[in-house]
Amino acid sequence: MKIHFQQALRALILLAFCGLIFQLHYTGDITKYINPKYVRLSQSASILFLFLFFIQITRIWTFNRENVVHEHHHGQDCCHQDDHSCSHHHDHGDTPFTVKKLLSYSIILFPLFTGFFLPAKTLDASIAEKKGGLAILGNQKQVVNTSESSDESDFDLEDYSFEEELAEAEELEHDLSVNEEAEEYPMKSLSN
C-alpha cells in the first residue's frame, strides 16, 4: 500500500475550506464577508467541499499493482507503473514537490490562514472616517483652493473638524423634521 502525501494535503485543504465556511455560518460571521443573499450559495459550497473531501480520501491510499491502465479525457490510455514512464502533461499527485506547486498551494492556503487566524471585522463608519474620509476632505480642499483666490483660501485640512460637520448636519436634519411636523399639524386640525 502506498500513501500519497500530496493527495492527503489536497483532502485536508478541502476539509479546511468546509470547516471554515461552516464555522463562519455557525458564528454568524459569514455576513461580514459576503452579501446575505448569497448565504445559501456558501452553504452549498461547504457541502460540496465536504463531498469532494470524501472523494479525495479514496485517492490517498493506493495498492501496488503491476500495471494500471486508465483512459484520459483526451482519449489516450495512460500506463501507470512504479516509474511513471508515460509522458502526459498533468499531475496525479505523485510527482516531486516543486516551487511551482509550493506557490500554488500557498495561494490556496492563504485564505484559509487569514480566515482562521485573523478576526472578522465589520466595515463601519469609523473605518470610512479613517480611510475614505480624509480622501474626500482632501478633494474638498482642492476644490476650495481652485475656486477661491490664493488670498481668500484660509481653509486648512488640519483645522477642518469632521465632528463639527456632523453636528451641523444633525442640526439641519432636526430643523427639517421640525418643519415637517409643523406642516403635518395644520393638516390634522383641518381634517378634524
Buried (B, 14 or more C-beta within 10 A) or exposed (E): EEEBEBBBBBBBBBBBBBBBBBBBBEEEBBBEEEEEEEBEEBBEBBEBBBEBBEEBBEBBEBEEEEEEEEEEEEEEEBEBEEEEEEEEEEEBBBEEEEEEBEEEBEEBBEEBEEBEEEEEEEEEEEEEBEEEBEEEBEEEBEEBEEEEEEEEEEEEEEEEEEEEEEEEEEEEEEEEEEEEEEEEEEEEEEEE
